[in-house]
Amino acid sequence: MAVLNISSLAKMKQKKQKITCITAYDASFASIFDEAGIQVMLIGDSLGMVLQGHTNTIPVTLNDIKYHTKCVARAVKNAFILADLPFMTYSTSHKAYDNAAKLIRAGANMVKLEGGEWLSETIKGLVDRGIPVCAHLGLTPQSINVFGGFKVQGRQDVQAEKILQDALLLEKCGAQLLVIECVPLALAQRITDALRIPVIGIGASNVTDGQVLVMHDAFGISSGFCPRFTKNFLLEANDIKSAVALYKKQVEDGSFPAQEHFFN
C-alpha cells in the first residue's frame, strides 16, 4: 500500500470509500493500526483524559503532543498522521505558525485546530506557509468551559446553520480535512454533502466520509463516562488486532456507527 496523503483521502471521498481514523499515542499501537490499514492516526489531546487522568483536554501541552507524535511517527509506514494543537497554542496566528511547525517537524502530516470563523485567517496563513490543516467543529472539547459540558451541538436551526457556514468558510480558507463531533445526523449529512474536502465524524452518525474513535473507547478500556457514540470492538473480537480489523470493516460497510450511536 502506498503512503497515504491528503490527495489519497480526497480521492476516497470522491469514490465514496469510508476513511478510518483512530487515536494513537505510542509506537506499539501505531504499528498495529498501520498494519491493519487504518488510514489516519490522530495524536489527540484526548491523551489528557485517557493517559494523564484529567477530566478534560485543557491541561495538555504542546510538548505532550510533540512527544507522542514522535512516538507514533517512528512506527507508521503508511498512515496519514494528524496531530492536535492543544488549548491556547493557536490563540494568535503567529503562535499557530510556530507551534504547528513544531508538530510537523515531530512527524505530523497535518495539524488540527478547534473553532470556527475566528480561525479563518490563521488557517489561511498556515496553508500559505505549507502546513496542512484539519478543522474541528461541533463539540470542540477545548471549549468545554464555554459549552458547560460535553453537549450535542447544532440541534437548533440557528446553531446548525452557523456550524455549516463555518465549515464552508474554513474549507474556502484552505482546510483540507474536517472533523465534526457530536452533531445530529441531519446536520452531519448537510456538511458532508456541502464540502468537497473529506469530513470525519465522531458522534456524527454514519453519513460522514469517515469515522474517528479514541482507541481506549474502541477497546472498552476508558475509565469513567463512556459516550454513547463509542463501541467496544473487543467484545466481538478475540484480540486487539481483530478488534481493529472489525472497527475498520464496520466503518467501511456503514454498520458502525449504528442507529444507537446517532444523535437526532
ChimeraX attribute file (.defattr): number of C-alpha atoms within 10 A of each C-alpha:
attribute: neighborCount
match mode: 1-to-1
recipient: residues
	/A:1	7
	/A:2	8
	/A:3	11
	/A:4	16
	/A:5	16
	/A:6	16
	/A:7	10
	/A:8	14
	/A:9	23
	/A:10	20
	/A:11	13
	/A:12	16
	/A:13	19
	/A:14	13
	/A:15	9
	/A:16	14
	/A:17	16
	/A:18	25
	/A:19	24
	/A:20	23
	/A:21	29
	/A:22	23
	/A:23	26
	/A:24	30
	/A:25	25
	/A:26	18
	/A:27	18
	/A:28	14
	/A:29	18
	/A:30	25
	/A:31	19
	/A:32	18
	/A:33	28
	/A:34	18
	/A:35	16
	/A:36	16
	/A:37	16
	/A:38	21
	/A:39	23
	/A:40	25
	/A:41	27
	/A:42	27
	/A:43	31
	/A:44	23
	/A:45	27
	/A:46	24
	/A:47	22
	/A:48	19
	/A:49	18
	/A:50	20
	/A:51	12
	/A:52	13
	/A:53	11
	/A:54	14
	/A:55	12
	/A:56	21
	/A:57	22
	/A:58	19
	/A:59	16
	/A:60	20
	/A:61	16
	/A:62	19
	/A:63	13
	/A:64	16
	/A:65	24
	/A:66	23
	/A:67	15
	/A:68	20
	/A:69	29
	/A:70	20
	/A:71	20
	/A:72	24
	/A:73	24
	/A:74	15
	/A:75	18
	/A:76	22
	/A:77	15
	/A:78	19
	/A:79	25
	/A:80	23
	/A:81	25
	/A:82	26
	/A:83	29
	/A:84	25
	/A:85	24
	/A:86	24
	/A:87	19
	/A:88	13
	/A:89	19
	/A:90	19
	/A:91	12
	/A:92	12
	/A:93	18
	/A:94	14
	/A:95	14
	/A:96	21
	/A:97	20
	/A:98	13
	/A:99	19
	/A:100	28
	/A:101	18
	/A:102	16
	/A:103	25
	/A:104	20
	/A:105	12
	/A:106	20
	/A:107	20
	/A:108	26
	/A:109	20
	/A:110	24
	/A:111	25
	/A:112	23
	/A:113	27
	/A:114	23
	/A:115	20
	/A:116	21
	/A:117	16
	/A:118	11
	/A:119	21
	/A:120	20
	/A:121	15
	/A:122	23
	/A:123	26
	/A:124	20
	/A:125	18
	/A:126	23
	/A:127	17
	/A:128	12
	/A:129	11
	/A:130	11
	/A:131	20
	/A:132	23
	/A:133	27
	/A:134	25
	/A:135	25
	/A:136	25
	/A:137	21
	/A:138	30
	/A:139	24
	/A:140	21
	/A:141	22
	/A:142	19
	/A:143	17
	/A:144	15
	/A:145	11
	/A:146	9
	/A:147	14
	/A:148	8
	/A:149	12
	/A:150	15
	/A:151	15
	/A:152	17
	/A:153	21
	/A:154	22
	/A:155	16
	/A:156	9
	/A:157	10
	/A:158	9
	/A:159	13
	/A:160	21
	/A:161	16
	/A:162	15
	/A:163	23
	/A:164	21
	/A:165	16
	/A:166	21
	/A:167	28
	/A:168	19
	/A:169	16
	/A:170	27
	/A:171	22
	/A:172	14
	/A:173	21
	/A:174	21
	/A:175	25
	/A:176	23
	/A:177	24
	/A:178	26
	/A:179	25
	/A:180	28
	/A:181	23
	/A:182	24
	/A:183	27
	/A:184	21
	/A:185	19
	/A:186	16
	/A:187	24
	/A:188	29
	/A:189	18
	/A:190	15
	/A:191	23
	/A:192	22
	/A:193	15
	/A:194	13
	/A:195	17
	/A:196	15
	/A:197	24
	/A:198	26
	/A:199	28
	/A:200	26
	/A:201	29
	/A:202	25
	/A:203	26
	/A:204	28
	/A:205	29
	/A:206	26
	/A:207	22
	/A:208	26
	/A:209	27
	/A:210	27
	/A:211	28
	/A:212	23
	/A:213	21
	/A:214	20
	/A:215	23
	/A:216	19
	/A:217	19
	/A:218	22
	/A:219	19
	/A:220	15
	/A:221	13
	/A:222	16
	/A:223	11
	/A:224	9
	/A:225	6
	/A:226	12
	/A:227	12
	/A:228	11
	/A:229	20
	/A:230	22
	/A:231	19
	/A:232	17
	/A:233	21
	/A:234	19
	/A:235	12
	/A:236	10
	/A:237	16
	/A:238	10
	/A:239	12
	/A:240	16
	/A:241	16
	/A:242	15
	/A:243	20
	/A:244	24
	/A:245	18
	/A:246	18
	/A:247	26
	/A:248	24
	/A:249	15
	/A:250	17
	/A:251	22
	/A:252	19
	/A:253	11
	/A:254	16
	/A:255	12
	/A:256	21
	/A:257	22
	/A:258	14
	/A:259	13
	/A:260	11
	/A:261	17
	/A:262	18
	/A:263	19
	/A:264	13
